[in-house]
Amino acid sequence: MTKFAIGVDYGTESGRAVLVRVADGQEIADHVTPYKHGVIDEKLPESNVLLGNEWALQHPEDYLDVLTQSIPAVLKESKVNPEDVIGLGIDFTACTMLPLDHEGEPLSLDPLLKENPHSWVKLWKHHAAQEEATRINQIAEQRGEAFLARYGGKISSEWMIAKIWQILNEAPDIYEETDRFSEATDWVVSKLTGRFVRNSCTAGYKSIWHKQDGYPDKEFFAALDPRLENLEETKLRGDIVPLGTRAGGLTEEMAARTGLLPGTSVAVGNVDAHVSVPAMGVAEPGKLVMTMGTSICSMILGEEEKEIEGMCGVVEDGIIPGFYGYEAGQSAVGDIFAWFVEHAVPETVKKEAEDAGLNIHQFLEKKASAYKPGETGLLALDWWNGNRSVLVDTELSGVMLGMTLQTKPEEMYRALLEATAFGTRKIVDAFHHNGVEVEELYVCGGLPQKNKLLLQIYADVTNRVIRIADSVQTPALGAAMFGALAAGAENGGFDHILDATKQMGRVKEEVVQPISEHVAIYEKLFQEYDQLHDYFGRGENNVMKRLRGIRDGVNKIEGLHSSLPVS
């Protein structure tokens, strides 16, 4: 009897469910549910409460909508009998976190608390906890905390502890009301199964947890703030279990809402980028897997624990059991291209694209492809949303130089594509020169499906072959594989993720080869990028942070003026 698994992939703007055949990983049906509330970064829904700079929130009910809309849709489209669906797995952006009450419900759903922004889901790209992240790093360094090296020397403002501390500092009432802080992926699994467990992946990469050492000790948390001393056993409590573990069976309520059978195996939560590794058939070191979308998350396997500048973490069994999983990333990639199209492309160019029957990204890619490397005379730093790796600094900002009165939009677009490739090169070099060899690149996500020029530039800049996922929904495929793992071999699934990787993981036969003459030119351009990277990013010129300080000061004055009564 043919068996199936469902993977649900939660992204930044939407979630999607994919129904997958366990025998070979073929995707039978998929469905996307856009988040009704999107990314909340200006003001709270149905409220006049404004958000500050670097805020990014989401509505927790949007996540449940994905389950109740997309899962029934793939069952209906495929006509698969729910009895033949053996497992369900989910993956999520991370660290996307939220405070829960004693019933396991989000505080933002409480009418008495919903007007406080800190009661809401903090999306991965919420960077307003940078002050707390900076203090965490300073105190950890002063105390000689061993964990710091496992995260490339810096804890990010995107991660759990910084976000929790921001809540404590700015909304102590919300902190006190919180029964526990949860990754969104763990909360959704708890809604599916009625059982709360934490997954080892997000705990390891985003919450400073270690398989051997656990969380940092009480003394460290107390050094941050005496009110945090008992954080682990209170608001971070919960069993931490390995990836692929069966979190539980689907509840009667969620079975009725999704169309699946009660008791269907549900895997513990996972991270969107990390599940892409087995989905591409990668189960050995040397292969850097890049999930390319609004941002890039880069993962690679190693056989021992190494210290790599700016990595987001190295976690034992964090991606594939039996290996150390390394993560790095770039905070904005597709987001940069979207920003440029939305805010910097003239209407005349958009009209040209429309007349040509192309969307604006296709049009700009086509025109940018006519240029040779170096021909635009432009160079950019890809820090429109800060820098995740290797500098781990969300206070950095974007730069483009070399523009003249003759500069065209397609030239700027190409320069931004190249800038993100140079950012990837910095990550590749950091790994490769510190004992974690990078032999080739594997790419998946929305960007590789749409932009051939981008892939060629990445191959040329890194001087490495690129292999492409044979799936439009690679993370969802990976989540489905873990769903099949949770079901177990006795139910038609697997007992080890490596078995699922061999049977279900896929890449296309075609590869992108670096072009030698392009490699030589991009090497020169990268050296220029490298100098700018260190000049603005390593403290020689902190103009970006000074400008941010001036901006924030002006905004505070404006806010004060707007709150004064008019006489």
C-alpha positions as CSV (number, residue, x, y, z in Angstrom):
1,M,0.0,0.0,0.0
2,T,1.4,3.4,-1.0
3,K,2.1,5.6,2.0
4,F,2.4,9.4,2.2
5,A,3.6,12.1,4.6
6,I,2.8,15.8,4.9
7,G,5.3,18.5,5.4
8,V,4.2,22.0,6.5
9,D,6.8,24.8,5.8
10,Y,6.3,28.1,7.7
11,G,8.0,31.0,5.9
12,T,8.1,34.7,6.5
13,E,5.0,35.7,4.4
14,S,3.1,32.4,4.1
15,G,3.0,28.7,5.0
16,R,2.6,25.8,2.6
17,A,1.7,22.1,2.9
18,V,3.1,19.4,0.6
19,L,1.8,15.9,0.4
20,V,4.8,13.6,-0.4
21,R,5.0,9.9,-1.5
22,V,7.2,8.1,1.0
23,A,8.6,5.6,-1.5
24,D,10.5,8.2,-3.6
25,G,9.9,11.7,-2.2
26,Q,7.7,12.8,-5.1
27,E,5.4,15.7,-4.3
28,I,1.8,14.8,-5.1
29,A,0.1,18.0,-4.1
30,D,0.9,21.4,-2.5
31,H,-1.0,24.4,-1.3
32,V,0.1,27.8,0.0
33,T,-1.7,29.9,2.6
34,P,-0.6,33.6,2.8
35,Y,-0.6,34.9,6.3
36,K,-3.6,37.1,6.7
37,H,-1.7,39.6,8.9
38,G,1.6,39.3,7.1
39,V,4.7,40.8,8.8
40,I,3.6,43.3,11.4
41,D,6.3,46.0,11.5
42,E,4.5,49.3,11.7
43,K,1.5,49.0,14.1
44,L,-0.5,46.3,15.8
45,P,-3.5,44.9,14.0
46,E,-6.8,46.7,14.7
47,S,-4.9,49.0,17.0
48,N,-3.2,52.4,17.0
49,V,-0.2,51.1,18.9
50,L,2.8,51.9,16.8
51,L,6.0,49.8,16.7
52,G,9.5,51.0,16.9
53,N,12.4,50.6,14.6
54,E,13.6,47.1,13.8
55,W,10.4,45.4,15.1
56,A,8.9,42.5,13.2
57,L,5.9,40.6,14.7
58,Q,3.3,38.1,13.5
59,H,-0.1,36.8,14.4
60,P,-0.2,33.3,15.9
61,E,-3.6,32.5,14.4
62,D,-2.1,32.8,10.9
63,Y,0.0,29.7,11.7
64,L,-3.1,27.7,12.5
65,D,-4.8,28.9,9.3
66,V,-2.1,27.2,7.3
67,L,-2.9,23.9,8.9
68,T,-6.7,24.2,8.5
69,Q,-6.5,25.5,5.0
70,S,-3.5,23.9,3.3
71,I,-3.7,20.4,4.7
72,P,-7.4,19.9,3.6
73,A,-6.5,21.4,0.2
74,V,-3.7,18.9,-0.5
75,L,-5.9,16.0,0.6
76,K,-8.7,17.2,-1.7
77,E,-6.4,17.8,-4.7
78,S,-4.6,14.4,-4.3
79,K,-7.7,12.4,-3.4
80,V,-5.4,10.4,-1.0
81,N,-7.1,8.5,1.7
82,P,-6.1,10.0,5.1
83,E,-5.5,6.4,6.3
84,D,-2.5,6.4,4.0
85,V,-0.9,9.5,5.5
86,I,1.4,8.1,8.1
87,G,3.1,11.3,9.4
88,L,3.2,15.0,9.6
89,G,6.2,17.3,10.1
90,I,6.6,21.0,10.3
91,D,9.5,23.5,9.9
92,F,9.7,27.1,10.8
93,T,11.7,30.3,10.5
94,A,13.8,30.7,13.7
95,C,14.1,32.2,16.1
96,T,10.4,33.0,15.9
97,M,9.2,33.1,19.5
98,L,6.2,33.9,21.6
99,P,5.1,34.1,25.2
100,L,2.5,31.6,26.3
101,D,0.1,31.6,29.3
102,H,-0.6,28.7,31.7
103,E,-2.9,27.1,29.2
104,G,-0.3,27.2,26.4
105,E,-2.1,30.0,24.6
106,P,-0.4,33.1,23.1
107,L,-0.6,36.2,25.3
108,S,-1.5,38.3,22.3
109,L,-4.9,36.5,22.2
110,D,-5.7,37.9,25.7
111,P,-7.9,41.0,25.3
112,L,-6.2,42.5,28.3
113,L,-2.7,42.1,26.9
114,K,-3.0,42.3,23.1
115,E,-2.3,46.1,23.1
116,N,1.2,45.4,24.3
117,P,3.5,44.6,21.4
118,H,5.6,42.3,23.6
119,S,2.7,39.9,23.9
120,W,2.9,39.1,20.2
121,V,5.0,36.6,18.2
122,K,8.5,38.1,17.5
123,L,9.5,37.0,14.0
124,W,13.0,35.9,13.3
125,K,13.9,39.2,11.8
126,H,12.8,41.2,14.8
127,H,16.1,43.1,15.6
128,A,14.9,45.5,18.3
129,A,16.7,43.4,21.0
130,Q,20.1,44.4,19.7
131,E,20.9,46.3,23.0
132,E,20.3,43.1,24.9
133,A,22.3,41.0,22.5
134,T,25.2,43.4,22.8
135,R,25.1,43.1,26.6
136,I,24.9,39.3,26.5
137,N,28.0,39.2,24.3
138,Q,29.9,41.6,26.6
139,I,29.0,39.8,29.8
140,A,29.7,36.3,28.2
141,E,33.1,37.5,27.1
142,Q,33.9,39.0,30.4
143,R,33.0,35.8,32.2
144,G,34.8,33.6,29.7
145,E,31.7,31.6,28.8
146,A,32.7,28.6,26.7
147,F,29.4,28.7,24.8
148,L,30.3,31.9,23.0
149,A,32.8,30.2,20.7
150,R,30.1,27.8,19.5
151,Y,28.2,30.7,18.1
152,G,31.1,32.4,16.2
153,G,31.8,34.7,19.1
154,K,28.5,36.5,19.2
155,I,24.9,35.8,20.2
156,S,22.4,37.4,17.8
157,S,19.6,39.8,18.5
158,E,17.4,37.5,16.5
159,W,17.7,34.7,19.1
160,M,15.7,33.6,22.1
161,I,17.6,35.0,25.1
162,A,18.0,38.5,23.7
163,K,14.3,38.7,22.8
164,I,13.3,37.4,26.3
165,W,15.5,40.0,28.0
166,Q,14.0,42.7,25.8
167,I,10.6,41.7,27.0
168,L,11.8,41.7,30.6
169,N,13.3,45.2,30.2
170,E,10.5,46.9,28.3
171,A,7.4,45.0,29.5
172,P,8.1,43.3,32.8
173,D,4.3,42.7,33.2
174,I,4.3,40.6,30.1
175,Y,7.4,38.7,31.3
176,E,5.6,37.9,34.6
177,E,2.4,36.9,32.8
178,T,4.4,34.4,30.6
179,D,4.3,30.8,31.8
180,R,6.9,29.9,29.2
181,F,8.6,31.3,26.1
182,S,8.3,29.1,23.1
183,E,9.6,28.8,19.6
184,A,6.7,29.1,17.2
185,T,7.5,25.7,15.8
186,D,7.2,24.0,19.2
187,W,3.9,25.9,19.9
188,V,2.3,24.7,16.7
189,V,3.3,21.1,17.4
190,S,1.8,21.5,20.9
191,K,-1.5,22.6,19.2
192,L,-1.4,19.6,16.9
193,T,-0.6,17.0,19.6
194,G,-1.7,18.5,22.9
195,R,1.8,18.0,24.2
196,F,4.5,20.6,24.6
197,V,8.1,19.6,23.9
198,R,11.1,21.5,22.6
199,N,13.1,20.4,19.7
200,S,16.9,20.1,20.0
201,C,17.5,22.1,16.8
202,T,16.1,25.5,17.8
203,A,17.2,25.0,21.4
204,G,20.7,24.4,20.2
205,Y,21.0,27.1,17.5
206,K,18.8,29.8,19.0
207,S,18.6,29.3,22.8
208,I,22.3,28.6,23.8
209,W,21.5,25.0,24.7
210,H,24.1,22.3,24.3
211,K,23.6,18.5,24.1
212,Q,26.3,17.9,26.7
213,D,26.2,21.1,28.8
214,G,22.6,22.1,28.7
215,Y,21.8,25.9,29.0
216,P,24.2,28.4,30.5
217,D,24.3,28.2,34.3
218,K,22.2,30.3,36.7
219,E,25.2,32.5,37.5
220,F,25.3,33.6,33.9
221,F,21.6,34.4,33.7
222,A,21.9,36.2,37.0
223,A,24.9,38.2,35.7
224,L,22.6,39.4,32.9
225,D,19.8,40.3,35.2
226,P,19.0,38.9,38.7
227,R,15.4,38.5,37.5
228,L,16.6,36.0,34.9
229,E,18.4,33.7,37.3
230,N,15.8,30.9,37.2
231,L,14.9,31.4,33.6
232,E,15.8,27.8,32.6
233,E,13.6,25.9,35.1
234,T,10.7,28.4,34.8
235,K,10.0,30.0,31.5
236,L,12.4,27.8,29.4
237,R,11.2,24.5,31.0
238,G,10.2,21.6,28.8
239,D,11.7,18.4,27.6
240,I,14.2,18.9,24.8
241,V,14.1,16.0,22.4
242,P,16.0,15.0,19.2
243,L,14.9,15.7,15.7
244,G,12.6,13.1,14.2
245,T,11.1,12.2,17.6
246,R,7.4,11.6,17.6
247,A,6.0,14.5,19.6
248,G,2.6,12.7,19.8
249,G,-0.5,11.8,17.8
250,L,-2.8,14.3,16.2
251,T,-5.6,15.4,18.6
252,E,-9.3,14.8,17.8
253,E,-9.8,18.5,17.4
254,M,-6.9,19.0,14.9
255,A,-7.8,15.9,13.1
256,A,-11.3,17.3,12.5
257,R,-9.8,20.7,11.4
258,T,-7.2,19.2,9.0
259,G,-9.0,16.1,7.6
260,L,-6.3,13.7,8.9
261,L,-7.0,10.8,11.2
262,P,-6.7,11.2,15.0
263,G,-3.4,9.8,16.2
264,T,-1.5,10.5,13.0
265,S,2.2,10.8,14.0
266,V,3.5,14.3,14.4
267,A,7.3,15.0,14.5
268,V,8.8,17.5,16.8
269,G,9.3,20.9,15.2
270,N,12.3,21.8,13.0
271,V,13.9,24.8,11.3
272,D,13.1,25.6,7.7
273,A,16.6,25.8,6.4
274,H,17.8,22.7,8.3
275,V,15.3,20.3,7.0
276,S,16.5,21.2,3.5
277,V,19.7,19.3,4.0
278,P,18.3,15.8,4.0
279,A,15.7,16.9,1.4
280,M,18.5,17.5,-1.0
281,G,20.1,14.1,-0.3
282,V,23.0,15.6,1.6
283,A,24.3,13.4,4.4
284,E,28.0,14.0,4.4
285,P,30.5,16.9,5.0
286,G,31.8,19.2,2.3
287,K,28.4,20.3,0.9
288,L,27.1,23.7,1.8
289,V,23.3,23.8,1.6
290,M,21.8,27.2,1.1
291,T,18.1,28.0,1.5
292,M,17.7,31.1,-0.6
293,G,14.7,33.3,-0.1
294,T,14.1,36.5,1.7
295,S,17.3,35.7,3.5
296,I,19.9,32.9,3.2
297,C,20.6,30.2,5.7
298,S,23.7,28.1,5.0
299,M,24.3,24.7,6.6
300,I,27.1,22.3,6.4
301,L,28.0,19.0,8.2
302,G,31.2,18.3,10.1
303,E,32.7,15.4,12.0
304,E,34.1,17.5,14.8
305,E,33.4,20.8,16.6
306,K,35.4,23.8,15.2
307,E,35.4,27.5,16.0
308,I,34.2,29.5,13.0
309,E,33.9,33.3,13.1
310,G,30.4,34.5,12.8
311,M,28.7,31.2,12.5
312,C,25.2,31.1,13.9
313,G,26.1,27.9,15.8
314,V,27.4,24.4,15.7
315,V,25.1,21.8,17.3
316,E,25.8,18.1,17.8
317,D,23.1,16.2,15.9
318,G,21.6,19.6,15.0
319,I,20.8,18.7,11.4
320,I,21.7,15.0,10.8
321,P,22.3,12.6,13.8
322,G,26.0,11.6,14.0
323,F,27.3,14.9,12.6
324,Y,28.0,18.4,14.0
325,G,25.6,20.8,12.1
326,Y,27.1,24.2,11.3
327,E,24.9,27.2,10.4
328,A,25.6,30.6,9.1
329,G,23.5,33.1,7.1
330,Q,22.6,36.4,5.5
331,S,19.9,38.5,7.0
332,A,18.6,39.8,3.7
333,V,18.9,38.6,0.1
334,G,15.5,38.4,-1.7
335,D,14.3,41.1,0.7
336,I,17.0,43.4,-0.8
337,F,15.9,42.7,-4.4
338,A,12.3,43.3,-3.4
339,W,13.2,46.6,-1.7
340,F,15.0,47.8,-4.8
341,V,12.1,46.9,-7.1
342,E,9.5,48.5,-4.8
343,H,11.3,51.7,-3.9
344,A,14.1,52.4,-6.4
345,V,12.8,51.4,-9.9
346,P,11.2,54.1,-12.0
347,E,7.6,53.6,-13.2
348,T,8.9,53.9,-16.8
349,V,11.0,50.8,-16.3
350,K,8.1,48.9,-14.7
351,K,6.0,49.9,-17.8
352,E,8.7,48.5,-20.1
353,A,8.6,45.2,-18.2
354,E,4.8,45.1,-18.5
355,D,5.0,45.7,-22.2
356,A,7.5,42.9,-22.5
357,G,5.2,40.5,-20.7
358,L,7.7,40.0,-17.8
359,N,7.5,40.8,-14.1
360,I,9.9,43.4,-13.0
361,H,12.5,40.9,-11.5
362,Q,12.5,38.9,-14.8
363,F,12.9,42.1,-16.8
364,L,15.8,43.5,-14.7
365,E,17.5,40.1,-14.7
366,K,17.3,39.9,-18.5
367,K,18.8,43.4,-18.8
368,A,21.4,42.8,-16.1
369,S,22.5,39.6,-17.9
370,A,23.8,41.7,-20.8
371,Y,26.6,43.0,-18.6
372,K,29.9,41.3,-18.0
373,P,31.3,41.0,-14.4
374,G,32.8,44.4,-13.5
375,E,31.2,46.2,-16.4
376,T,28.7,48.2,-14.3
377,G,31.5,49.9,-12.2
378,L,29.3,49.4,-9.1
379,L,30.0,47.6,-5.8
380,A,27.6,47.1,-2.9
381,L,27.6,45.9,0.7
382,D,24.6,43.6,1.3
383,W,23.6,44.9,4.8
384,W,20.1,46.2,4.1
385,N,19.0,44.2,7.1
386,G,22.2,44.1,9.0
387,N,24.8,41.3,8.9
388,R,24.2,37.8,10.3
389,S,27.5,36.2,9.2
390,V,30.4,36.7,9.7
391,L,30.0,40.0,11.6
392,V,26.8,39.3,13.5
393,D,25.8,42.9,13.7
394,T,22.3,44.1,13.0
395,E,23.3,47.7,13.3
396,L,25.1,47.7,9.9
397,S,23.4,49.0,6.8
398,G,23.6,48.9,3.1
399,V,26.1,50.7,0.8
400,M,26.3,51.1,-3.0
401,L,29.2,53.0,-4.6
402,G,30.4,53.8,-8.1
403,M,27.1,55.4,-9.3
404,T,27.1,58.1,-11.9
405,L,24.5,60.1,-13.8
406,Q,24.6,57.3,-16.4
407,T,23.9,54.5,-13.9
408,K,20.8,52.4,-14.9
409,P,18.4,50.4,-12.6
410,E,19.5,47.1,-14.1
411,E,23.1,47.9,-13.3
412,M,22.2,48.6,-9.7
413,Y,20.1,45.4,-9.6
414,R,23.1,43.4,-10.8
415,A,25.3,45.0,-8.2
416,L,22.9,43.9,-5.5
417,L,22.9,40.3,-6.8
418,E,26.7,40.4,-6.7
419,A,26.8,41.9,-3.2
420,T,24.8,39.0,-1.8
421,A,27.2,36.6,-3.6
422,F,30.1,38.3,-2.0
423,G,28.4,37.9,1.4
424,T,28.1,34.2,0.7
425,R,31.8,34.1,-0.3
426,K,32.7,35.5,3.2
427,I,30.8,32.6,4.8
428,V,32.4,30.0,2.5
429,D,35.9,31.3,3.3
430,A,35.2,31.4,7.0
431,F,34.3,27.7,7.0
432,H,36.8,26.5,4.4
433,H,39.8,28.2,6.0
434,N,39.0,27.0,9.5
435,G,38.8,23.2,8.9
436,V,35.2,22.8,7.6
437,E,35.8,22.3,3.9
438,V,33.3,23.6,1.4
439,E,33.6,21.6,-1.8
440,E,30.3,22.5,-3.6
441,L,27.1,24.4,-3.0
442,Y,23.6,23.0,-2.9
443,V,20.8,25.6,-3.3
444,C,17.0,25.5,-2.7
445,G,14.2,27.9,-2.0
446,G,12.3,30.5,-4.1
447,L,15.3,32.4,-5.5
448,P,17.1,29.5,-7.4
449,Q,13.8,28.7,-9.2
450,K,13.5,32.2,-10.6
451,N,16.9,33.7,-11.2
452,K,19.5,31.9,-13.3
453,L,21.8,35.0,-13.4
454,L,21.9,34.9,-9.6
455,L,23.1,31.3,-9.5
456,Q,25.8,31.9,-12.2
457,I,27.1,34.9,-10.2
458,Y,27.2,32.8,-7.0
459,A,29.1,30.0,-8.8
460,D,31.6,32.5,-10.3
461,V,32.1,34.5,-7.0
462,T,32.7,31.3,-4.9
463,N,34.4,29.4,-7.7
464,R,32.3,26.3,-6.9
465,V,29.8,24.1,-8.6
466,I,26.2,24.6,-7.6
467,R,23.6,21.8,-7.4
468,I,19.9,22.7,-7.4
469,A,17.1,21.2,-5.5
470,D,14.7,19.1,-7.6
471,S,11.8,20.5,-5.5
472,V,10.0,23.8,-5.5
473,Q,9.1,23.2,-1.8
474,T,12.3,21.7,-0.5
475,P,11.8,22.6,3.2
476,A,8.3,21.1,3.2
477,L,9.7,18.0,1.6
478,G,12.3,17.8,4.4
479,A,9.6,18.3,7.0
480,A,7.6,15.5,5.4
481,M,10.7,13.2,5.7
482,F,10.8,13.9,9.4
483,G,7.1,13.2,9.6
484,A,7.8,9.8,8.0
485,L,10.6,9.3,10.5
486,A,8.2,10.0,13.4
487,A,5.9,7.3,12.1
488,G,8.6,4.7,12.1
489,A,9.5,1.9,9.7
490,E,6.8,-0.4,11.2
491,N,4.1,2.1,9.9
492,G,5.7,2.5,6.4
493,G,8.1,5.3,7.4
494,F,11.8,5.2,8.6
495,D,13.8,4.5,11.7
496,H,16.7,6.9,10.7
497,I,16.8,10.1,8.8
498,L,19.6,8.8,6.6
499,D,17.3,6.1,5.3
500,A,14.8,8.8,4.4
501,T,17.6,10.9,2.8
502,K,18.6,8.0,0.5
503,Q,15.0,7.3,-0.5
504,M,13.3,10.7,-0.7
505,G,16.1,13.4,-1.1
506,R,16.5,14.8,-4.6
507,V,18.6,17.2,-6.7
508,K,18.4,18.1,-10.4
509,E,20.9,16.5,-12.8
510,E,21.9,19.9,-14.2
511,V,24.6,21.9,-12.3
512,V,25.9,25.5,-12.6
513,Q,29.6,25.6,-13.4
514,P,31.8,28.6,-12.6
515,I,33.1,30.4,-15.7
516,S,36.9,30.8,-15.4
517,E,37.1,34.3,-16.9
518,H,34.3,35.5,-14.6
519,V,36.0,33.9,-11.6
520,A,39.2,36.0,-12.2
521,I,37.3,39.3,-12.4
522,Y,35.1,38.6,-9.4
523,E,38.2,37.8,-7.4
524,K,39.3,41.4,-7.9
525,L,35.9,42.7,-7.1
526,F,35.7,40.5,-4.0
527,Q,39.0,41.9,-2.7
528,E,37.4,45.4,-2.9
529,Y,34.3,44.2,-1.2
530,D,36.4,42.6,1.5
531,Q,38.2,45.9,2.2
532,L,34.8,47.8,2.5
533,H,33.4,44.9,4.6
534,D,36.2,45.3,7.2
535,Y,36.3,49.1,7.0
536,F,32.6,49.6,7.8
537,G,32.0,46.3,9.7
538,R,35.0,45.9,12.0
539,G,35.1,49.3,13.7
540,E,37.4,51.4,11.6
541,N,34.5,53.6,10.6
542,N,31.3,53.3,12.6
543,V,29.4,55.8,10.6
544,M,26.5,53.4,10.1
545,K,26.0,53.2,13.8
546,R,26.4,56.9,14.3
547,L,23.8,57.6,11.7
548,R,21.5,55.1,13.4
549,G,22.0,56.9,16.7
550,I,21.2,60.3,15.1
551,R,18.1,58.8,13.5
552,D,16.9,57.3,16.8
553,G,17.5,60.5,18.7
554,V,15.5,62.5,16.2
555,N,12.7,60.0,16.3
556,K,12.6,60.2,20.1
557,I,12.3,64.0,19.9
558,E,9.6,63.8,17.3
559,G,7.7,61.3,19.5
560,L,8.0,63.6,22.4
561,H,6.6,66.5,20.4
562,S,3.7,64.5,19.0
563,S,2.7,63.5,22.6
564,L,2.7,67.0,23.9
565,P,-0.7,68.7,24.3
566,V,-1.5,71.4,21.7
567,S,-2.1,74.8,23.4
